[in-house]
């Protein structure tokens, strides 16, 4: 079945080339497609590698068919120290210079901006060609299709998704006197809302005060979205699906900023270090949790693969000493949370101008398969985007992916809005100011609210 699909795709490729890039019968024409992807975690390299696999597959079938064309993939996979901000700036500069890649991987939240600026093209007509018979597009989890839409049109193909667990050190809890049964029950207690964010601070403070760890909780050290889970845990909303606008939940932000203040300067002083947002990824995020000098870590599913591949912890040590759960509810009566950030493949408008849009889409279609996506999922600890991946022989070998799958029932996505970057930046600046002591929680709340009003205008809903 899969062989016939690829042959049909190859045939369609020949037809598209025949109309756009005619060649002489005796020549073999090579069509180059450029692909840009990013980790920034190194284990996510199959975001690019899968295109080289697809290139090899496709060219074998083109040769079998006697075609006088071949496809060549060229691309880049950006990793740390290149972070998202720098990666996106590189793309914008390349686009302005007329040198944008044909296929551009990014986060789903960029779709609104990229579409409005005319940098990417809608893909509805391309998807429609393959929906029923020639691809796995009809097997993609429906909520992910919603994440790649802008103004009713589909602008991208989902590449992966993930959850953001709260990791914890089992060995430290053992030293605090927790039984094995209590340790193993913690994820379920969090899921049921019985263990809240302030319970986390209480346990973390105890571990710090007893000298069992240096840090109670580590979180990301650069701008991003992970810390938004604490706001969600206090009942906050990021966006309103009915209007498409972003949301500022007043009570939730007041409680969130107070929680961060308490963790650094207040009743639970020292649980989070005041310079966390200016620290080093390895020394101040990866090493504390993998070496047991931190009790809790607000991380992502992909970090498990990164830690093992970097040799920071072995598979055996991970399962023995590290547990994982949802991020707790902020207080009793609220729900535990996680946050997903689907990455996506887009086709640039410059690819269409070059006459390479259909070829680029066919390559994306080939990499969107349960096997290739499962290779990526297992290598990088990202979650399935297709139902058929869940039973794929490669995917099911990884017990970690199976155990975290339930977290998607508690997830939400960051807003897909052209002005989301302004919201995200201001939240980062505000929480950083609280952690460094520049602003108290009340002043931080007023600062965030007023700055968001100015930056977002009527794109922001302010609710109680």
MARBADO-90879 format. One record per residue (C-alpha): x negated, y negated, z; residue number from 0. Coordinates in Angstrom, 3 decimals. Example, Ala and Ser with C-alpha at 12.3 -4.5 7.8 and 13.67 -1.06 7.14 Angstrom:
<recs>
u->-12.300	v->4.500	w->7.800	k->0
u->-13.670	v->1.060	w->7.140	k->1
</recs>
This chain:
<recs>
u->0.000	v->0.000	w->0.000	k->0
u->-2.728	v->-2.470	w->0.999	k->1
u->-4.738	v->-1.608	w->-2.138	k->2
u->-1.778	v->-2.416	w->-4.357	k->3
u->-1.307	v->-5.703	w->-2.530	k->4
u->-4.897	v->-6.752	w->-3.170	k->5
u->-4.728	v->-5.693	w->-6.818	k->6
u->-1.580	v->-7.758	w->-7.259	k->7
u->-3.252	v->-10.711	w->-5.588	k->8
u->-6.246	v->-10.302	w->-7.865	k->9
u->-3.956	v->-10.239	w->-10.876	k->10
u->-2.247	v->-13.409	w->-9.723	k->11
u->-5.638	v->-14.971	w->-9.195	k->12
u->-6.557	v->-14.179	w->-12.794	k->13
u->-3.359	v->-15.781	w->-14.005	k->14
u->-3.950	v->-18.927	w->-11.953	k->15
u->-7.518	v->-19.192	w->-13.202	k->16
u->-6.397	v->-18.658	w->-16.783	k->17
u->-4.280	v->-21.793	w->-16.578	k->18
u->-6.732	v->-23.949	w->-14.638	k->19
u->-10.255	v->-22.768	w->-15.371	k->20
u->-10.439	v->-21.127	w->-18.815	k->21
u->-13.687	v->-19.302	w->-19.608	k->22
u->-15.197	v->-17.544	w->-22.583	k->23
u->-14.677	v->-13.796	w->-22.680	k->24
u->-18.414	v->-13.017	w->-22.628	k->25
u->-19.098	v->-15.179	w->-19.584	k->26
u->-18.624	v->-14.439	w->-15.909	k->27
u->-17.391	v->-17.585	w->-14.251	k->28
u->-17.982	v->-18.091	w->-10.522	k->29
u->-15.470	v->-20.172	w->-8.612	k->30
u->-16.821	v->-21.518	w->-5.316	k->31
u->-14.504	v->-22.133	w->-2.378	k->32
u->-15.856	v->-24.042	w->0.608	k->33
u->-14.612	v->-23.248	w->4.103	k->34
u->-15.215	v->-25.172	w->7.326	k->35
u->-14.549	v->-23.518	w->10.688	k->36
u->-15.497	v->-24.079	w->14.314	k->37
u->-15.791	v->-22.052	w->17.525	k->38
u->-17.098	v->-23.956	w->19.285	k->39
u->-17.604	v->-20.681	w->21.197	k->40
u->-20.064	v->-18.453	w->19.256	k->41
u->-17.932	v->-15.243	w->19.410	k->42
u->-15.306	v->-16.880	w->17.157	k->43
u->-17.623	v->-16.533	w->14.152	k->44
u->-15.135	v->-14.297	w->12.316	k->45
u->-13.105	v->-17.399	w->11.573	k->46
u->-15.668	v->-17.776	w->8.790	k->47
u->-17.026	v->-14.225	w->8.460	k->48
u->-13.606	v->-12.888	w->7.491	k->49
u->-13.727	v->-15.059	w->4.367	k->50
u->-16.960	v->-13.385	w->3.284	k->51
u->-15.292	v->-10.009	w->3.821	k->52
u->-12.299	v->-11.171	w->1.757	k->53
u->-14.649	v->-12.454	w->-0.956	k->54
u->-16.314	v->-9.054	w->-1.230	k->55
u->-12.987	v->-7.228	w->-1.336	k->56
u->-11.536	v->-9.534	w->-3.959	k->57
u->-14.570	v->-9.452	w->-6.222	k->58
u->-14.598	v->-5.645	w->-6.205	k->59
u->-11.027	v->-5.610	w->-7.481	k->60
u->-11.724	v->-8.340	w->-10.015	k->61
u->-14.588	v->-6.236	w->-11.328	k->62
u->-12.366	v->-3.158	w->-11.463	k->63
u->-9.805	v->-5.109	w->-13.455	k->64
u->-12.492	v->-6.185	w->-15.919	k->65
u->-12.066	v->-9.830	w->-15.031	k->66
u->-14.694	v->-12.324	w->-16.146	k->67
u->-14.408	v->-14.404	w->-12.976	k->68
u->-15.760	v->-14.023	w->-9.461	k->69
u->-15.080	v->-15.942	w->-6.272	k->70
u->-17.854	v->-17.197	w->-4.038	k->71
u->-17.291	v->-18.417	w->-0.492	k->72
u->-19.548	v->-21.065	w->0.978	k->73
u->-18.934	v->-22.491	w->4.380	k->74
u->-19.994	v->-23.545	w->7.817	k->75
u->-19.188	v->-22.291	w->11.295	k->76
u->-19.808	v->-25.036	w->13.834	k->77
u->-20.702	v->-24.031	w->17.392	k->78
u->-21.744	v->-25.784	w->20.588	k->79
u->-23.296	v->-28.277	w->21.062	k->80
u->-21.011	v->-29.419	w->18.225	k->81
u->-17.631	v->-29.930	w->19.910	k->82
u->-14.217	v->-30.666	w->18.459	k->83
u->-14.573	v->-34.452	w->18.354	k->84
u->-17.780	v->-34.309	w->16.352	k->85
u->-16.411	v->-31.588	w->14.069	k->86
u->-13.346	v->-33.638	w->13.206	k->87
u->-15.420	v->-36.759	w->12.583	k->88
u->-17.593	v->-34.765	w->10.186	k->89
u->-14.486	v->-33.731	w->8.289	k->90
u->-13.091	v->-37.275	w->8.069	k->91
u->-16.426	v->-38.570	w->6.780	k->92
u->-16.657	v->-35.759	w->4.237	k->93
u->-13.123	v->-36.482	w->3.076	k->94
u->-13.854	v->-40.184	w->2.638	k->95
u->-16.891	v->-39.261	w->0.554	k->96
u->-14.810	v->-36.924	w->-1.621	k->97
u->-16.701	v->-33.929	w->-0.243	k->98
u->-14.106	v->-32.297	w->1.993	k->99
u->-14.065	v->-28.494	w->2.104	k->100
u->-11.321	v->-26.650	w->0.253	k->101
u->-10.217	v->-24.804	w->3.401	k->102
u->-10.374	v->-26.581	w->6.739	k->103
u->-9.775	v->-24.855	w->10.054	k->104
u->-8.517	v->-27.076	w->12.853	k->105
u->-6.069	v->-27.188	w->15.736	k->106
u->-2.340	v->-27.277	w->15.033	k->107
u->-2.004	v->-30.622	w->16.791	k->108
u->-3.826	v->-32.306	w->13.885	k->109
u->-1.199	v->-31.438	w->11.292	k->110
u->0.889	v->-34.573	w->11.769	k->111
u->-2.078	v->-36.887	w->11.330	k->112
u->-3.652	v->-34.964	w->8.432	k->113
u->-0.325	v->-34.696	w->6.611	k->114
u->0.526	v->-38.364	w->7.076	k->115
u->-2.918	v->-39.348	w->5.777	k->116
u->-2.513	v->-37.093	w->2.738	k->117
u->-5.585	v->-35.048	w->3.610	k->118
u->-3.842	v->-31.650	w->3.484	k->119
u->-1.099	v->-30.217	w->1.296	k->120
u->2.183	v->-28.487	w->2.209	k->121
u->2.091	v->-24.737	w->1.620	k->122
u->5.764	v->-23.774	w->1.440	k->123
u->5.760	v->-22.915	w->-2.269	k->124
u->2.559	v->-20.862	w->-1.939	k->125
u->3.926	v->-18.911	w->1.031	k->126
u->7.217	v->-18.270	w->-0.766	k->127
u->5.358	v->-16.421	w->-3.530	k->128
u->4.058	v->-13.818	w->-1.090	k->129
u->6.578	v->-13.806	w->1.747	k->130
u->8.384	v->-10.541	w->1.054	k->131
u->5.943	v->-8.266	w->-0.738	k->132
u->2.401	v->-9.477	w->-1.005	k->133
u->1.277	v->-10.555	w->2.447	k->134
u->1.771	v->-10.292	w->6.183	k->135
u->3.279	v->-13.752	w->6.430	k->136
u->6.700	v->-12.364	w->7.361	k->137
u->5.025	v->-10.534	w->10.264	k->138
u->3.561	v->-13.645	w->11.922	k->139
u->5.098	v->-14.411	w->15.324	k->140
u->7.821	v->-17.005	w->14.564	k->141
u->6.820	v->-19.536	w->17.224	k->142
u->3.471	v->-19.918	w->15.471	k->143
u->5.214	v->-21.009	w->12.273	k->144
u->6.888	v->-23.750	w->14.299	k->145
u->3.456	v->-24.906	w->15.456	k->146
u->2.279	v->-25.522	w->11.876	k->147
u->5.237	v->-27.576	w->10.636	k->148
u->5.470	v->-31.303	w->10.108	k->149
u->8.705	v->-32.995	w->9.051	k->150
u->10.203	v->-29.680	w->8.016	k->151
u->7.305	v->-28.487	w->5.858	k->152
u->4.636	v->-25.869	w->6.569	k->153
u->1.141	v->-27.322	w->6.290	k->154
u->-1.025	v->-24.450	w->7.493	k->155
u->-1.390	v->-20.731	w->8.104	k->156
u->-1.887	v->-19.641	w->11.739	k->157
u->-5.366	v->-18.242	w->12.360	k->158
u->-5.257	v->-17.252	w->16.017	k->159
u->-3.816	v->-18.163	w->19.360	k->160
u->-4.877	v->-17.696	w->22.940	k->161
u->-3.933	v->-18.106	w->26.558	k->162
u->-5.742	v->-20.000	w->29.281	k->163
u->-6.026	v->-17.841	w->32.394	k->164
u->-7.082	v->-18.772	w->35.872	k->165
u->-10.069	v->-16.515	w->36.568	k->166
u->-10.962	v->-15.597	w->40.142	k->167
u->-13.793	v->-13.739	w->41.856	k->168
u->-12.557	v->-10.552	w->43.500	k->169
u->-15.790	v->-10.109	w->45.456	k->170
u->-15.376	v->-13.514	w->47.102	k->171
u->-11.799	v->-12.708	w->48.084	k->172
u->-13.079	v->-9.446	w->49.578	k->173
u->-15.521	v->-11.458	w->51.716	k->174
u->-12.606	v->-13.634	w->52.831	k->175
u->-10.953	v->-10.503	w->54.175	k->176
u->-8.503	v->-9.793	w->51.366	k->177
u->-7.645	v->-6.124	w->50.861	k->178
u->-7.863	v->-4.519	w->47.427	k->179
u->-4.072	v->-4.405	w->47.356	k->180
u->-3.837	v->-8.138	w->48.082	k->181
u->-6.410	v->-8.938	w->45.403	k->182
u->-4.692	v->-6.835	w->42.749	k->183
u->-1.334	v->-8.373	w->43.699	k->184
u->-2.498	v->-11.981	w->43.214	k->185
u->-1.626	v->-12.250	w->39.468	k->186
u->1.889	v->-11.002	w->40.183	k->187
u->2.295	v->-13.367	w->43.131	k->188
u->1.300	v->-16.205	w->40.813	k->189
u->3.679	v->-14.987	w->38.121	k->190
u->6.540	v->-14.998	w->40.644	k->191
u->5.664	v->-18.496	w->41.861	k->192
u->4.694	v->-17.260	w->45.329	k->193
u->1.119	v->-18.594	w->45.141	k->194
u->0.986	v->-22.275	w->44.173	k->195
u->-1.701	v->-24.767	w->43.184	k->196
u->-1.970	v->-25.936	w->46.790	k->197
u->-2.369	v->-22.327	w->47.921	k->198
u->-5.266	v->-22.192	w->45.451	k->199
u->-6.849	v->-25.252	w->47.091	k->200
u->-6.358	v->-23.774	w->50.542	k->201
u->-8.109	v->-20.494	w->49.670	k->202
u->-10.836	v->-22.268	w->47.700	k->203
u->-11.509	v->-24.689	w->50.568	k->204
u->-11.859	v->-21.784	w->52.986	k->205
u->-14.386	v->-20.077	w->50.705	k->206
u->-16.399	v->-23.286	w->50.365	k->207
u->-16.349	v->-24.066	w->54.091	k->208
u->-17.526	v->-20.547	w->54.948	k->209
u->-20.416	v->-20.869	w->52.535	k->210
u->-19.225	v->-18.028	w->50.317	k->211
u->-19.259	v->-20.235	w->47.186	k->212
u->-20.638	v->-23.614	w->46.220	k->213
u->-17.536	v->-24.608	w->44.266	k->214
u->-13.935	v->-23.728	w->44.847	k->215
u->-12.766	v->-24.406	w->41.294	k->216
u->-14.517	v->-25.200	w->38.035	k->217
u->-12.720	v->-26.498	w->34.967	k->218
u->-13.882	v->-27.596	w->31.515	k->219
u->-16.669	v->-30.166	w->31.460	k->220
u->-15.582	v->-32.103	w->28.355	k->221
u->-12.405	v->-33.649	w->27.018	k->222
u->-9.798	v->-31.088	w->26.033	k->223
u->-6.411	v->-29.801	w->27.135	k->224
u->-6.993	v->-27.127	w->29.772	k->225
u->-6.344	v->-29.481	w->32.694	k->226
u->-2.896	v->-30.298	w->31.280	k->227
u->-1.781	v->-26.953	w->32.721	k->228
u->-1.823	v->-28.488	w->36.199	k->229
u->0.622	v->-31.149	w->35.013	k->230
u->2.793	v->-28.448	w->33.433	k->231
u->2.624	v->-26.521	w->36.704	k->232
u->4.216	v->-29.479	w->38.476	k->233
u->7.094	v->-29.371	w->35.989	k->234
u->5.808	v->-31.905	w->33.490	k->235
u->6.601	v->-31.900	w->29.787	k->236
u->4.235	v->-32.831	w->26.974	k->237
u->6.752	v->-33.237	w->24.176	k->238
u->10.444	v->-33.203	w->23.419	k->239
u->11.370	v->-30.699	w->20.684	k->240
u->14.581	v->-32.530	w->19.816	k->241
u->12.937	v->-35.851	w->18.970	k->242
u->9.361	v->-34.729	w->18.328	k->243
u->8.158	v->-37.426	w->20.722	k->244
u->5.592	v->-37.041	w->23.477	k->245
u->6.750	v->-37.075	w->27.094	k->246
u->5.511	v->-38.655	w->30.310	k->247
u->7.154	v->-36.926	w->33.298	k->248
u->6.712	v->-39.413	w->36.119	k->249
u->6.987	v->-37.188	w->39.190	k->250
u->4.832	v->-34.494	w->37.626	k->251
u->2.034	v->-36.941	w->36.799	k->252
u->2.147	v->-38.449	w->40.303	k->253
u->1.786	v->-34.996	w->41.845	k->254
u->-0.876	v->-33.903	w->39.368	k->255
u->-3.138	v->-36.889	w->39.984	k->256
u->-2.656	v->-36.510	w->43.740	k->257
u->-3.621	v->-32.818	w->43.439	k->258
u->-6.864	v->-33.643	w->41.630	k->259
u->-7.630	v->-36.333	w->44.218	k->260
u->-6.992	v->-33.897	w->47.060	k->261
u->-9.273	v->-31.301	w->45.434	k->262
u->-12.197	v->-33.731	w->45.149	k->263
u->-11.763	v->-36.353	w->47.884	k->264
u->-8.747	v->-35.536	w->50.040	k->265
u->-7.712	v->-32.753	w->52.370	k->266
u->-9.488	v->-30.178	w->50.191	k->267
u->-12.587	v->-32.235	w->49.558	k->268
u->-15.306	v->-30.424	w->47.651	k->269
u->-13.167	v->-27.773	w->45.980	k->270
u->-13.811	v->-29.579	w->42.671	k->271
u->-17.099	v->-31.463	w->42.350	k->272
u->-16.800	v->-35.141	w->41.483	k->273
u->-19.011	v->-34.910	w->38.397	k->274
u->-17.308	v->-31.911	w->36.793	k->275
u->-16.429	v->-33.857	w->33.645	k->276
u->-20.028	v->-34.897	w->33.038	k->277
u->-21.683	v->-31.552	w->33.685	k->278
u->-23.230	v->-28.893	w->31.484	k->279
u->-21.150	v->-26.064	w->30.009	k->280
u->-23.592	v->-23.315	w->30.975	k->281
u->-24.801	v->-24.499	w->34.387	k->282
u->-21.520	v->-25.920	w->35.609	k->283
u->-18.821	v->-23.800	w->34.003	k->284
u->-20.039	v->-20.430	w->32.717	k->285
u->-22.639	v->-19.603	w->35.373	k->286
u->-20.651	v->-20.454	w->38.533	k->287
u->-17.828	v->-18.043	w->37.719	k->288
u->-19.977	v->-15.286	w->36.191	k->289
u->-22.571	v->-15.410	w->38.989	k->290
u->-20.037	v->-15.749	w->41.784	k->291
u->-20.917	v->-19.246	w->43.013	k->292
u->-17.368	v->-20.438	w->42.232	k->293
u->-14.157	v->-18.772	w->43.365	k->294
u->-11.731	v->-19.996	w->40.674	k->295
u->-12.226	v->-20.992	w->37.041	k->296
u->-9.684	v->-22.639	w->34.756	k->297
u->-10.746	v->-21.043	w->31.486	k->298
u->-9.560	v->-19.392	w->28.301	k->299
u->-9.189	v->-15.817	w->27.106	k->300
u->-12.098	v->-16.394	w->24.715	k->301
u->-14.453	v->-17.047	w->27.620	k->302
u->-14.420	v->-13.383	w->28.614	k->303
u->-15.941	v->-12.415	w->25.261	k->304
u->-18.355	v->-15.339	w->25.400	k->305
u->-19.648	v->-14.383	w->28.851	k->306
u->-20.298	v->-10.804	w->27.833	k->307
u->-21.870	v->-11.635	w->24.462	k->308
u->-24.178	v->-14.171	w->26.124	k->309
u->-25.236	v->-11.587	w->28.690	k->310
u->-23.888	v->-13.615	w->31.607	k->311
u->-21.944	v->-10.626	w->32.892	k->312
u->-21.495	v->-7.018	w->31.828	k->313
u->-18.175	v->-5.436	w->30.921	k->314
u->-18.378	v->-3.284	w->34.051	k->315
u->-19.182	v->-6.244	w->36.304	k->316
u->-16.325	v->-8.241	w->34.779	k->317
u->-13.694	v->-5.656	w->35.613	k->318
u->-15.144	v->-5.039	w->39.071	k->319
u->-15.456	v->-8.639	w->40.229	k->320
u->-13.325	v->-10.948	w->38.064	k->321
u->-9.554	v->-11.100	w->37.962	k->322
u->-7.283	v->-13.263	w->35.847	k->323
u->-3.811	v->-14.723	w->36.166	k->324
u->-1.562	v->-17.508	w->34.967	k->325
u->-2.195	v->-20.996	w->36.291	k->326
u->-0.017	v->-21.274	w->39.385	k->327
u->3.081	v->-23.390	w->39.768	k->328
u->2.413	v->-26.737	w->41.372	k->329
u->4.848	v->-26.111	w->44.183	k->330
u->7.598	v->-23.657	w->45.203	k->331
u->10.444	v->-23.618	w->42.715	k->332
u->8.258	v->-24.484	w->39.728	k->333
u->6.935	v->-21.998	w->37.160	k->334
u->3.417	v->-20.698	w->36.489	k->335
u->1.972	v->-21.705	w->33.139	k->336
u->-0.635	v->-21.271	w->30.504	k->337
u->-1.360	v->-23.316	w->27.414	k->338
u->-1.973	v->-22.113	w->23.877	k->339
u->-3.810	v->-23.929	w->21.139	k->340
u->-3.202	v->-22.125	w->17.826	k->341
u->-5.936	v->-22.684	w->15.299	k->342
u->-4.895	v->-22.923	w->11.683	k->343
u->-6.177	v->-22.802	w->8.115	k->344
u->-5.264	v->-25.808	w->5.984	k->345
u->-5.915	v->-26.530	w->2.309	k->346
u->-7.174	v->-30.017	w->1.588	k->347
u->-5.703	v->-32.312	w->-1.018	k->348
u->-9.167	v->-32.511	w->-2.565	k->349
u->-9.042	v->-28.738	w->-3.151	k->350
u->-5.871	v->-29.319	w->-5.152	k->351
u->-7.526	v->-32.131	w->-7.097	k->352
u->-10.327	v->-29.693	w->-7.972	k->353
u->-7.802	v->-27.098	w->-9.138	k->354
u->-8.819	v->-24.698	w->-6.388	k->355
u->-5.759	v->-24.790	w->-4.173	k->356
u->-4.223	v->-21.514	w->-5.369	k->357
u->-7.512	v->-19.640	w->-5.148	k->358
u->-8.079	v->-21.029	w->-1.666	k->359
u->-4.614	v->-19.896	w->-0.646	k->360
u->-5.230	v->-16.384	w->-1.972	k->361
u->-8.353	v->-16.131	w->0.172	k->362
u->-6.395	v->-17.270	w->3.222	k->363
u->-3.784	v->-14.640	w->2.358	k->364
u->-6.437	v->-11.927	w->2.329	k->365
u->-7.909	v->-12.906	w->5.683	k->366
u->-4.427	v->-12.993	w->7.200	k->367
u->-4.262	v->-9.251	w->7.727	k->368
u->-3.876	v->-7.238	w->10.938	k->369
u->-7.287	v->-5.633	w->10.533	k->370
u->-9.342	v->-8.756	w->9.829	k->371
u->-7.484	v->-10.786	w->12.425	k->372
u->-7.910	v->-7.981	w->14.967	k->373
u->-11.661	v->-7.939	w->14.357	k->374
u->-11.657	v->-11.637	w->15.217	k->375
u->-9.371	v->-11.097	w->18.219	k->376
u->-11.513	v->-8.367	w->19.758	k->377
u->-14.829	v->-10.101	w->19.060	k->378
u->-13.674	v->-13.428	w->20.511	k->379
u->-10.876	v->-12.435	w->22.963	k->380
u->-8.129	v->-14.297	w->21.112	k->381
u->-4.578	v->-13.037	w->20.946	k->382
u->-2.605	v->-11.523	w->18.088	k->383
u->-0.715	v->-13.736	w->15.650	k->384
u->1.144	v->-10.831	w->14.001	k->385
u->3.337	v->-8.146	w->15.524	k->386
u->1.469	v->-5.478	w->13.571	k->387
u->-1.782	v->-6.510	w->15.247	k->388
u->-0.470	v->-5.364	w->18.591	k->389
u->-0.579	v->-1.740	w->17.388	k->390
u->-3.619	v->-2.144	w->15.147	k->391
u->-6.264	v->0.482	w->15.931	k->392
u->-8.937	v->-2.194	w->16.428	k->393
u->-6.808	v->-4.483	w->18.595	k->394
u->-5.546	v->-1.774	w->20.963	k->395
u->-9.107	v->-0.786	w->21.903	k->396
u->-9.445	v->-3.933	w->24.015	k->397
u->-7.685	v->-3.560	w->27.401	k->398
u->-8.233	v->-7.239	w->28.215	k->399
u->-6.127	v->-8.398	w->25.251	k->400
u->-3.389	v->-5.995	w->26.285	k->401
u->-3.392	v->-7.239	w->29.885	k->402
u->-3.200	v->-10.946	w->29.013	k->403
u->-0.520	v->-10.597	w->26.321	k->404
u->2.272	v->-11.307	w->28.842	k->405
u->0.912	v->-14.813	w->29.320	k->406
u->2.371	v->-15.878	w->25.980	k->407
u->5.792	v->-15.636	w->27.644	k->408
u->4.710	v->-18.551	w->29.850	k->409
u->2.932	v->-20.685	w->27.301	k->410
u->3.537	v->-23.954	w->25.572	k->411
u->1.751	v->-25.812	w->22.786	k->412
u->0.281	v->-29.277	w->22.835	k->413
u->2.270	v->-31.758	w->20.717	k->414
u->1.883	v->-31.767	w->16.966	k->415
u->1.984	v->-35.537	w->16.647	k->416
u->-0.234	v->-38.073	w->14.820	k->417
u->-0.786	v->-39.984	w->18.061	k->418
u->-1.492	v->-36.986	w->20.276	k->419
u->-5.211	v->-37.837	w->20.357	k->420
u->-4.368	v->-41.094	w->22.169	k->421
u->-2.314	v->-39.258	w->24.813	k->422
u->-5.048	v->-36.659	w->25.289	k->423
u->-7.856	v->-39.212	w->25.520	k->424
u->-6.053	v->-41.314	w->28.125	k->425
u->-5.235	v->-38.298	w->30.278	k->426
u->-8.885	v->-37.267	w->30.192	k->427
u->-10.081	v->-40.756	w->31.115	k->428
u->-7.581	v->-40.962	w->33.969	k->429
u->-8.336	v->-37.580	w->35.554	k->430
u->-12.062	v->-38.234	w->35.195	k->431
u->-11.605	v->-41.571	w->36.974	k->432
u->-9.807	v->-39.800	w->39.833	k->433
u->-12.515	v->-37.159	w->40.131	k->434
u->-15.359	v->-39.690	w->40.114	k->435
u->-13.586	v->-41.851	w->42.716	k->436
u->-13.154	v->-44.785	w->40.364	k->437
u->-9.375	v->-44.683	w->40.830	k->438
u->-7.146	v->-43.444	w->43.618	k->439
u->-4.085	v->-41.368	w->42.637	k->440
u->-1.620	v->-44.270	w->42.803	k->441
u->-3.766	v->-46.612	w->40.742	k->442
u->-4.539	v->-43.782	w->38.330	k->443
u->-0.836	v->-43.171	w->37.813	k->444
u->-0.157	v->-46.821	w->37.018	k->445
u->-3.163	v->-46.974	w->34.710	k->446
u->-2.097	v->-43.871	w->32.776	k->447
u->1.497	v->-44.984	w->32.416	k->448
u->0.675	v->-48.488	w->31.239	k->449
u->-2.049	v->-47.378	w->28.829	k->450
u->0.202	v->-44.722	w->27.304	k->451
u->2.962	v->-47.284	w->26.831	k->452
u->0.575	v->-49.565	w->24.970	k->453
u->-0.975	v->-46.805	w->22.877	k->454
u->2.149	v->-44.828	w->21.974	k->455
u->5.033	v->-47.283	w->22.058	k->456
u->8.291	v->-45.666	w->21.036	k->457
u->6.518	v->-42.374	w->20.336	k->458
u->6.600	v->-41.782	w->24.112	k->459
u->9.556	v->-40.712	w->26.219	k->460
u->9.287	v->-41.671	w->29.908	k->461
u->11.371	v->-39.428	w->32.097	k->462
u->11.806	v->-39.122	w->35.897	k->463
</recs>
